[in-house]
Amino acid sequence: MAWTFAATTCTIVLLHGLWSSYYVFDALRDDIREFMEHELGELETELGRTDGTLDDLVRRLNEVLEVDEHPTIAFRVRDPAGAVVHKAGETRLLRKKKEALLDGESWSTEFFFDLIAFDARDYTRPPARVELFVDVKPKQDDVVDYFQAALAIFFVSVLLAGLAGLMTARRSLGGLRAVTEQARQMASRADITSLDVEGAPDEVREAGLALNELLARIQRGINDLRSFTAGLAHELRSPLMNLIGETEVTLLTERAPDEYRTVLRSNLEDLRDLSDAVDNLVAWCRSSDPNRRELRAESFDLATELEIRLETTRRAANRAGVAVLVESVGDTTLRADREDCLRLVKNLVLNAVRHSPEGAEVNVRVEGREHGVTISVEDQGKGVPDDLGVRIYEPFVSGPPREGRRAGYGLGLAICRSIVVAHGGSLGHENRSNGGGAIFTAEIPDMGD
């Protein structure tokens, strides 16, 4: 990073120095060109006032040489036959270009190496060709001085840019290396901690703070997963051990067929509870998948389907001493995902049964609306604690169970919310004002609208 910064800076300075040096050189060359054209033009004006002889021409040239304002110059006069008839001015300039000047001849090479510029013009009165030579060494020295200064600035820039780039990169990469080292140490620990970005550059600190937010979310997810896994292992292990123990005890001695039938019925109910738990796990994993399948819309009567699907739930509720009553109002035909809607109602009912005391009722009301169906499930439990609020719909969060009941896995209401959101509906709850309990209300819009 430091070398890249230094190289980029130095390249910019070098290119600017070369461009500006060429610009200065080009400007000086144009200045010399204009000077020669001006001198020859002035000379032409002066010759118009002469008597038309070469002697008068020579006199005029000598008068021009006496002026000290212009650079060092020299003149050479040739007659119509090309013979040199007069020389005046700096001899050194005349020696560098002895042959006659040709029309349109470039003087760029001489400007660089011989340090002279030249031009020629033909006159008719008197008939002669005047060649003008200009010493450009002072101008060339100015260009060289400027280029040397630009080169000195370039080398100083190389040093300063290198130091600045090194300091900048060290400060920036120092913070980045510290964050990287913390992340490397974090990989060997069980728990994720936040990154210390105090004193780091602003860019690194902003990235570190964003990473800290991500790490905090990951840690919360890990903590939730640990709690859920521990609770799930305990909850699944208990009924499984009961099933195993009850089955082993039953098999110790010969029993009457009715006794075996009773044990099998009990085991079947426990297995159904386990099956519901596994189904909820599968449903939650599917709903949490970013690539969750699209809803399979089909038309069905929700109230009629519930009478069939809630039969096993009713039997489980009856064993707990809770009655499940279903009421339908209006046209409950709905176009939506059948399995999702039935799982929504079943989870709401199971949640209500789990928190209802013995002898209570769970009332399920399905009401057909103009553009969908409204489902309300009312229980007679203690209601949703104030400290839970909307957190009750988060995964792995569940309210306290009734005494003697197993706590839920904290997925039922989370799955209900994901189903409602997928259908574009809403899910809410409120505690009953009289008699305790809660009312959960879900609105499912018709996907055919």
RODO-2510 file (C-alpha; in nm, 4 decimals, decimal comma):
residues 449
     n   res          X          Y          Z
     1     m     0,0000     0,0000     0,0000
     2     a     0,2841     0,2380     0,0889
     3     w     0,4695     0,1682    -0,2344
     4     t     0,1545     0,2003    -0,4385
     5     f     0,0761     0,5341    -0,2792
     6     a     0,4351     0,6567    -0,3295
     7     a     0,4545     0,5328    -0,6882
     8     t     0,1223     0,6931    -0,7787
     9     t     0,2180     1,0252    -0,6216
    10     c     0,5611     1,0289    -0,7840
    11     t     0,4198     0,9368    -1,1228
    12     i     0,1782     1,2277    -1,1025
    13     v     0,4576     1,4670    -1,0013
    14     l     0,6879     1,3363    -1,2763
    15     l     0,4247     1,3616    -1,5475
    16     h     0,3363     1,7127    -1,4324
    17     g     0,7052     1,8114    -1,4378
    18     l     0,7577     1,6706    -1,7885
    19     w     0,4430     1,8329    -1,9209
    20     s     0,5185     2,1713    -1,7671
    21     s     0,8817     2,1550    -1,8902
    22     y     0,7662     2,0880    -2,2426
    23     y     0,5099     2,3674    -2,2114
    24     v     0,7805     2,6114    -2,0992
    25     f     1,0122     2,4953    -2,3786
    26     d     0,7373     2,5286    -2,6394
    27     a     0,6486     2,8756    -2,5110
    28     l     1,0145     2,9882    -2,5336
    29     r     1,0462     2,8450    -2,8835
    30     d     0,7338     3,0307    -2,9965
    31     d     0,8746     3,3440    -2,8414
    32     i     1,1935     3,3053    -3,0440
    33     r     0,9922     3,2397    -3,3608
    34     e     0,7848     3,5519    -3,3052
    35     f     1,1005     3,7501    -3,2386
    36     m     1,2562     3,6441    -3,5705
    37     e     0,9393     3,7200    -3,7681
    38     h     0,9131     4,0584    -3,5994
    39     e     1,2758     4,1454    -3,6732
    40     l     1,2515     4,0456    -4,0382
    41     g     0,9229     4,2306    -4,0743
    42     e     1,0708     4,5456    -3,9206
    43     l     1,3695     4,5127    -4,1469
    44     e     1,1424     4,4901    -4,4504
    45     t     0,9703     4,8101    -4,3430
    46     e     1,3059     4,9857    -4,3023
    47     l     1,4268     4,8678    -4,6409
    48     g     1,1296     5,0347    -4,8023
    49     r     1,2843     5,3658    -4,7046
    50     t     1,6318     5,2946    -4,8453
    51     d     1,7783     5,4030    -5,1785
    52     g     1,7678     5,0410    -5,2954
    53     t     2,1421     4,9666    -5,2667
    54     l     2,3159     4,6903    -5,0809
    55     d     2,5210     4,9453    -4,8905
    56     d     2,2077     5,1008    -4,7457
    57     l     2,0806     4,7530    -4,6617
    58     v     2,4017     4,6770    -4,4734
    59     r     2,3733     5,0071    -4,2878
    60     r     2,0219     4,9226    -4,1750
    61     l     2,1354     4,5793    -4,0562
    62     n     2,4155     4,7308    -3,8522
    63     e     2,1671     4,9676    -3,6884
    64     v     1,9568     4,6697    -3,5849
    65     l     2,2611     4,5026    -3,4273
    66     e     2,3268     4,8113    -3,2158
    67     v     1,9971     4,7608    -3,0307
    68     d     2,0604     4,5831    -2,6960
    69     e     1,7014     4,4779    -2,6237
    70     h     1,6984     4,1593    -2,8276
    71     p     1,8980     3,8330    -2,7829
    72     t     2,2366     3,7908    -2,9468
    73     i     2,1818     3,7773    -3,3237
    74     a     2,3709     3,7666    -3,6537
    75     f     2,2807     3,8539    -4,0140
    76     r     2,4054     3,7156    -4,3414
    77     v     2,3179     3,8758    -4,6776
    78     r     2,3276     3,6922    -5,0096
    79     d     2,2861     3,8354    -5,3573
    80     p     2,0410     3,6841    -5,6105
    81     a     2,3130     3,4416    -5,7189
    82     g     2,3451     3,3063    -5,3597
    83     a     2,6874     3,4519    -5,2873
    84     v     2,7454     3,5985    -4,9402
    85     v     2,7950     3,9711    -4,9717
    86     h     2,7844     4,0704    -4,6055
    87     k     2,8064     3,9213    -4,2527
    88     a     2,7326     4,0962    -3,9278
    89     g     2,6770     4,0019    -3,5655
    90     e     2,7886     3,7037    -3,3556
    91     t     3,0437     3,5062    -3,5574
    92     r     2,9814     3,1890    -3,3554
    93     l     2,6253     3,1722    -3,4866
    94     l     2,7359     3,2065    -3,8480
    95     r     2,9941     2,9310    -3,8164
    96     k     2,7305     2,6778    -3,6955
    97     k     2,5197     2,7211    -4,0102
    98     k     2,7544     2,7919    -4,3032
    99     e     2,5342     2,6670    -4,5872
   100     a     2,2460     2,8693    -4,7255
   101     l     1,9101     2,8449    -4,5477
   102     l     1,6334     2,6699    -4,7400
   103     d     1,2711     2,7824    -4,7417
   104     g     1,0683     2,5978    -4,4785
   105     e     1,3784     2,4436    -4,3206
   106     s     1,3180     2,3262    -3,9622
   107     w     1,5453     2,4605    -3,6923
   108     s     1,4319     2,2237    -3,4143
   109     t     1,7530     2,0213    -3,4242
   110     e     1,9704     2,3331    -3,4100
   111     f     1,7552     2,4635    -3,1268
   112     f     1,8345     2,1545    -2,9190
   113     f     2,1961     2,0851    -3,0093
   114     d     2,3541     2,3884    -3,1796
   115     l     2,1576     2,6316    -2,9630
   116     i     2,0616     2,8580    -3,2544
   117     a     1,7414     2,9518    -3,4337
   118     f     1,7302     3,0913    -3,7876
   119     d     1,5015     3,2263    -4,0555
   120     a     1,5476     3,3902    -4,3995
   121     r     1,3526     3,6291    -4,6204
   122     d     1,3905     3,7476    -4,9810
   123     y     1,3658     4,1181    -5,0622
   124     t     1,3154     4,2832    -5,3984
   125     r     1,4521     4,6291    -5,3136
   126     p     1,7387     4,5822    -5,3134
   127     p     1,7280     4,2249    -5,4523
   128     a     1,8861     4,0219    -5,1727
   129     r     1,8221     3,7379    -4,9264
   130     v     1,8732     3,8156    -4,5593
   131     e     1,9398     3,5272    -4,3158
   132     l     1,8799     3,5863    -3,9449
   133     f     2,0454     3,3778    -3,6710
   134     v     1,9465     3,3981    -3,3018
   135     d     2,1371     3,2640    -2,9991
   136     v     1,8889     3,0549    -2,7987
   137     k     2,1345     2,9276    -2,5366
   138     p     2,0005     3,1619    -2,2628
   139     k     1,6468     3,0380    -2,3348
   140     q     1,7660     2,6799    -2,3363
   141     d     1,9387     2,7383    -2,0032
   142     d     1,6105     2,8626    -1,8614
   143     v     1,4391     2,5409    -1,9723
   144     v     1,7185     2,3286    -1,8247
   145     d     1,6987     2,5179    -1,4957
   146     y     1,3253     2,4664    -1,4848
   147     f     1,3604     2,0948    -1,5629
   148     q     1,6295     2,0539    -1,2967
   149     a     1,4028     2,2212    -1,0425
   150     a     1,1159     1,9921    -1,1453
   151     l     1,3481     1,6920    -1,1156
   152     a     1,4566     1,8023    -0,7681
   153     i     1,0938     1,8383    -0,6682
   154     f     1,0315     1,4895    -0,8062
   155     f     1,3017     1,3307    -0,5900
   156     v     1,1820     1,5188    -0,2836
   157     s     0,8289     1,4024    -0,3626
   158     v     0,9528     1,0434    -0,3876
   159     l     1,0951     1,0671    -0,0376
   160     l     0,7975     1,2487     0,1149
   161     a     0,5416     1,0272    -0,0617
   162     g     0,7247     0,7156     0,0515
   163     l     0,7358     0,8340     0,4129
   164     a     0,3728     0,9489     0,4042
   165     g     0,2612     0,6251     0,2406
   166     l     0,4582     0,4171     0,4900
   167     m     0,3134     0,6048     0,7878
   168     t    -0,0392     0,5916     0,6471
   169     a    -0,0162     0,2238     0,5608
   170     r     0,1411     0,1389     0,8962
   171     r    -0,1338     0,3206     1,0840
   172     s    -0,4130     0,1774     0,8702
   173     l    -0,2743    -0,1739     0,8444
   174     g    -0,1760    -0,1656     1,2100
   175     g    -0,5398    -0,1350     1,3089
   176     l    -0,6353    -0,3970     1,0527
   177     r    -0,3660    -0,6346     1,1772
   178     a    -0,4887    -0,5869     1,5343
   179     v    -0,8446    -0,6696     1,4289
   180     t    -0,7193    -0,9722     1,2328
   181     e    -0,5209    -1,0977     1,5335
   182     q    -0,8240    -1,0582     1,7595
   183     a    -1,0363    -1,2499     1,5108
   184     r    -0,7710    -1,5243     1,4911
   185     q    -0,7633    -1,5568     1,8706
   186     m    -1,1419    -1,5531     1,8793
   187     a    -1,1519    -1,8544     1,6457
   188     s    -0,9863    -2,0680     1,9149
   189     r    -1,2366    -1,9719     2,1861
   190     a    -1,5820    -2,1110     2,2464
   191     d    -1,7469    -1,7735     2,2977
   192     i    -1,7383    -1,4819     2,0551
   193     t    -1,6291    -1,1484     2,1976
   194     s    -1,6366    -0,8038     2,0413
   195     l    -1,3379    -0,6577     1,8596
   196     d    -1,1431    -0,3781     2,0263
   197     v    -1,1219    -0,1010     1,7656
   198     e    -1,0351     0,1894     1,9942
   199     g    -0,7582     0,4010     1,8456
   200     a    -0,7930     0,2437     1,5022
   201     p    -0,8361     0,4645     1,1912
   202     d    -1,1900     0,5752     1,1179
   203     e    -1,2322     0,3356     0,8261
   204     v    -1,1069     0,0371     1,0268
   205     r    -1,3122     0,1429     1,3288
   206     e    -1,6310     0,1626     1,1209
   207     a    -1,5632    -0,1818     0,9758
   208     g    -1,4873    -0,3132     1,3246
   209     l    -1,8109    -0,1749     1,4679
   210     a    -2,0076    -0,3338     1,1839
   211     l    -1,8295    -0,6637     1,2511
   212     n    -1,9080    -0,6307     1,6225
   213     e    -2,2771    -0,6002     1,5413
   214     l    -2,2533    -0,9089     1,3217
   215     l    -2,0573    -1,0989     1,5884
   216     a    -2,3154    -1,0024     1,8504
   217     r    -2,5922    -1,1416     1,6318
   218     i    -2,3919    -1,4589     1,5746
   219     q    -2,3310    -1,4948     1,9488
   220     r    -2,6999    -1,4456     2,0225
   221     g    -2,7811    -1,7062     1,7612
   222     i    -2,5284    -1,9471     1,9128
   223     n    -2,6677    -1,8866     2,2619
   224     d    -3,0225    -1,9411     2,1393
   225     l    -2,9149    -2,2539     1,9567
   226     r    -2,7388    -2,3883     2,2657
   227     s    -3,0415    -2,3197     2,4839
   228     f    -3,2764    -2,4651     2,2280
   229     t    -3,0585    -2,7729     2,1740
   230     a    -3,0258    -2,8355     2,5460
   231     g    -3,3975    -2,7889     2,6031
   232     l    -3,4880    -2,9950     2,3006
   233     a    -3,2577    -3,2785     2,4069
   234     h    -3,4136    -3,2768     2,7533
   235     e    -3,7711    -3,2557     2,6251
   236     l    -3,7240    -3,5297     2,3686
   237     r    -3,5277    -3,7491     2,6046
   238     s    -3,7915    -3,7425     2,8782
   239     p    -4,0824    -3,8804     2,6708
   240     l    -3,8489    -4,1230     2,4961
   241     m    -3,7252    -4,2557     2,8296
   242     n    -4,0879    -4,2783     2,9472
   243     l    -4,1768    -4,4734     2,6370
   244     i    -3,8813    -4,7043     2,6806
   245     g    -3,9436    -4,7510     3,0545
   246     e    -4,3165    -4,8111     3,0171
   247     t    -4,2584    -5,0545     2,7339
   248     e    -3,9887    -5,2449     2,9284
   249     v    -4,2098    -5,2714     3,2365
   250     t    -4,4985    -5,3954     3,0244
   251     l    -4,2820    -5,6631     2,8701
   252     l    -4,1515    -5,7954     3,2032
   253     t    -4,4609    -6,0159     3,2537
   254     e    -4,7399    -6,1589     3,0512
   255     r    -5,0419    -5,9264     3,0427
   256     a    -5,3957    -5,9286     2,9166
   257     p    -5,4610    -5,7865     2,5699
   258     d    -5,6484    -5,4894     2,7186
   259     e    -5,3450    -5,3916     2,9243
   260     y    -5,1241    -5,4032     2,6139
   261     r    -5,3818    -5,1955     2,4277
   262     t    -5,3828    -4,9324     2,7045
   263     v    -5,0017    -4,9092     2,7005
   264     l    -4,9959    -4,8790     2,3236
   265     r    -5,2540    -4,5993     2,3288
   266     s    -5,0465    -4,4104     2,5849
   267     n    -4,7315    -4,4632     2,3816
   268     l    -4,9108    -4,3541     2,0660
   269     e    -5,0084    -4,0201     2,2207
   270     d    -4,6522    -3,9575     2,3339
   271     l    -4,5254    -4,0486     1,9891
   272     r    -4,7703    -3,8045     1,8343
   273     d    -4,6393    -3,5293     2,0626
   274     l    -4,2876    -3,6114     1,9516
   275     s    -4,4018    -3,6166     1,5903
   276     d    -4,5543    -3,2694     1,6318
   277     a    -4,2274    -3,1429     1,7778
   278     v    -4,0277    -3,2864     1,4876
   279     d    -4,2774    -3,1433     1,2362
   280     n    -4,2368    -2,7995     1,3920
   281     l    -3,8608    -2,8310     1,3720
   282     v    -3,8789    -2,9191     1,0037
   283     a    -4,1262    -2,6382     0,9394
   284     w    -3,9063    -2,3882     1,1203
   285     c    -3,5938    -2,4925     0,9313
   286     r    -3,7874    -2,4525     0,6071
   287     s    -3,9263    -2,1109     0,6998
   288     s    -3,5819    -1,9893     0,8116
   289     d    -3,4263    -2,0917     0,4816
   290     p    -3,3663    -1,7870     0,2550
   291     n    -3,4550    -2,0100    -0,0372
   292     r    -3,7841    -2,1156     0,1163
   293     r    -4,0183    -2,2792    -0,1349
   294     e    -4,2985    -2,0751    -0,2806
   295     l    -4,6466    -2,1084    -0,1327
   296     r    -4,8625    -2,3717    -0,3010
   297     a    -5,1925    -2,1912    -0,3398
   298     e    -5,5055    -2,4049    -0,3554
   299     s    -5,8709    -2,3460    -0,2778
   300     f    -6,0168    -2,5212     0,0304
   301     d    -6,2656    -2,4725     0,3135
   302     l    -6,0562    -2,3982     0,6208
   303     a    -6,3347    -2,4702     0,8732
   304     t    -6,4081    -2,8107     0,7218
   305     e    -6,0389    -2,9038     0,7106
   306     l    -5,9967    -2,8039     1,0760
   307     e    -6,2666    -3,0428     1,1927
   308     i    -6,0562    -3,3255     1,0513
   309     r    -5,7045    -3,2030     1,1341
   310     l    -5,7796    -3,1028     1,4949
   311     e    -5,9164    -3,4447     1,5917
   312     t    -5,5893    -3,5726     1,7372
   313     t    -5,5299    -3,2348     1,9034
   314     r    -5,8736    -3,2591     2,0653
   315     r    -5,7948    -3,6027     2,2069
   316     a    -5,4665    -3,4788     2,3534
   317     a    -5,6474    -3,1770     2,5000
   318     n    -5,9176    -3,4003     2,6494
   319     r    -5,6541    -3,6058     2,8309
   320     a    -5,5274    -3,2773     2,9791
   321     g    -5,8818    -3,1869     3,0803
   322     v    -5,9144    -2,9068     2,8223
   323     a    -6,1996    -2,8814     2,5724
   324     v    -6,1365    -2,7504     2,2198
   325     l    -6,4385    -2,5843     2,0609
   326     v    -6,4405    -2,4778     1,6941
   327     e    -6,6831    -2,2220     1,5529
   328     s    -6,7044    -2,0993     1,1928
   329     v    -6,8800    -1,7891     1,0619
   330     g    -6,9511    -1,7035     0,6992
   331     d    -6,7789    -1,8435     0,3939
   332     t    -6,4443    -1,9819     0,5087
   333     t    -6,3328    -2,0925     0,1654
   334     l    -5,9797    -1,9687     0,1149
   335     r    -5,7168    -1,9809    -0,1585
   336     a    -5,3840    -2,0226     0,0190
   337     d    -5,1250    -2,2806     0,1160
   338     r    -5,3393    -2,5519     0,2760
   339     e    -5,0717    -2,7187     0,4890
   340     d    -4,9327    -2,3893     0,6170
   341     c    -5,2759    -2,2603     0,7214
   342     l    -5,3657    -2,5837     0,9002
   343     r    -5,0288    -2,5838     1,0801
   344     l    -5,0916    -2,2227     1,1808
   345     v    -5,4219    -2,3092     1,3505
   346     k    -5,2877    -2,6297     1,5027
   347     n    -4,9911    -2,4513     1,6607
   348     l    -5,2153    -2,1778     1,7995
   349     v    -5,4469    -2,4415     1,9504
   350     l    -5,1591    -2,6459     2,0966
   351     n    -5,0135    -2,3293     2,2478
   352     a    -5,3522    -2,2465     2,4038
   353     v    -5,3999    -2,6014     2,5395
   354     r    -5,0492    -2,6013     2,6910
   355     h    -5,1228    -2,2856     2,8907
   356     s    -5,4824    -2,3634     2,9902
   357     p    -5,5709    -2,5143     3,3293
   358     e    -5,7644    -2,8381     3,3691
   359     g    -6,1344    -2,7877     3,3033
   360     a    -6,0781    -2,4858     3,0765
   361     e    -6,1942    -2,4319     2,7213
   362     v    -6,0045    -2,3279     2,4100
   363     n    -6,2327    -2,1510     2,1630
   364     v    -6,1345    -2,1455     1,7970
   365     r    -6,3248    -1,9084     1,5723
   366     v    -6,2848    -1,9066     1,1938
   367     e    -6,4590    -1,6143     1,0270
   368     g    -6,4845    -1,5609     0,6545
   369     r    -6,4106    -1,2085     0,5372
   370     e    -6,4450    -1,0322     0,2041
   371     h    -6,0796    -1,0782     0,1138
   372     g    -5,9678    -1,3616     0,3407
   373     v    -6,0211    -1,5384     0,6714
   374     t    -5,9713    -1,4313     1,0322
   375     i    -5,8724    -1,6950     1,2873
   376     s    -5,8926    -1,6299     1,6616
   377     v    -5,7890    -1,8731     1,9366
   378     e    -5,8915    -1,7894     2,2924
   379     d    -5,7628    -1,9683     2,6018
   380     q    -5,8246    -1,9380     2,9754
   381     g    -5,4665    -1,9431     3,0952
   382     k    -5,2642    -1,6699     3,2616
   383     g    -5,2154    -1,4668     2,9441
   384     v    -4,8927    -1,3447     2,7865
   385     p    -4,6549    -1,1925     3,0467
   386     d    -4,5836    -0,8231     2,9958
   387     d    -4,2084    -0,8839     2,9879
   388     l    -4,2461    -1,1030     2,6791
   389     g    -4,4710    -0,8854     2,4615
   390     v    -4,3920    -0,9321     2,0921
   391     r    -4,0894    -1,1454     2,1843
   392     i    -4,3342    -1,4324     2,2180
   393     y    -4,3148    -1,4663     1,8381
   394     e    -3,9377    -1,5012     1,8352
   395     p    -3,7868    -1,8481     1,7947
   396     f    -3,6934    -2,0371     2,1124
   397     v    -3,9014    -1,8002     2,3304
   398     s    -4,1955    -1,9473     2,5220
   399     g    -4,4059    -1,8482     2,8201
   400     p    -4,4045    -2,0396     3,1498
   401     p    -4,6048    -2,3645     3,1255
   402     r    -4,8839    -2,4693     3,3531
   403     e    -4,7799    -2,6674     3,6602
   404     g    -4,7310    -3,0285     3,5676
   405     r    -4,6993    -2,9555     3,1937
   406     r    -4,3889    -2,9695     2,9782
   407     a    -4,2663    -2,6374     2,8445
   408     g    -4,2886    -2,5826     2,4710
   409     y    -3,9923    -2,5646     2,2378
   410     g    -4,0525    -2,1985     2,1549
   411     l    -4,1122    -2,2626     1,7855
   412     g    -4,4907    -2,2820     1,7530
   413     l    -4,5666    -1,9090     1,7515
   414     a    -4,2490    -1,8312     1,5538
   415     i    -4,3695    -2,0672     1,2824
   416     c    -4,7168    -1,9089     1,2970
   417     r    -4,5667    -1,5660     1,2377
   418     s    -4,3532    -1,6886     0,9447
   419     i    -4,6621    -1,8462     0,7832
   420     v    -4,8685    -1,5303     0,8239
   421     v    -4,5894    -1,3088     0,6891
   422     a    -4,5430    -1,5388     0,3883
   423     h    -4,9141    -1,4993     0,3083
   424     g    -4,9035    -1,1222     0,3542
   425     g    -5,1278    -1,1339     0,6628
   426     s    -5,0901    -1,0345     1,0276
   427     l    -5,0702    -1,2027     1,3685
   428     g    -5,1292    -1,0409     1,7061
   429     h    -5,2507    -1,1114     2,0561
   430     e    -5,4128    -0,9488     2,3549
   431     n    -5,4809    -1,0621     2,7090
   432     r    -5,8419    -1,1129     2,8084
   433     s    -5,9762    -0,8469     3,0390
   434     n    -6,1970    -1,0902     3,2327
   435     g    -6,1055    -1,4344     3,3555
   436     g    -5,7441    -1,4344     3,2355
   437     g    -5,6087    -1,5964     2,9242
   438     a    -5,5082    -1,4607     2,5873
   439     i    -5,6602    -1,4225     2,2429
   440     f    -5,4387    -1,4766     1,9398
   441     t    -5,5767    -1,3427     1,6104
   442     a    -5,4395    -1,4230     1,2653
   443     e    -5,5603    -1,2712     0,9397
   444     i    -5,4898    -1,4656     0,6204
   445     p    -5,5684    -1,2828     0,2928
   446     d    -5,7022    -1,4771    -0,0024
   447     m    -5,4232    -1,5306    -0,2561
   448     g    -5,6778    -1,5244    -0,5370
   449     d    -5,7460    -1,1502    -0,4892
***
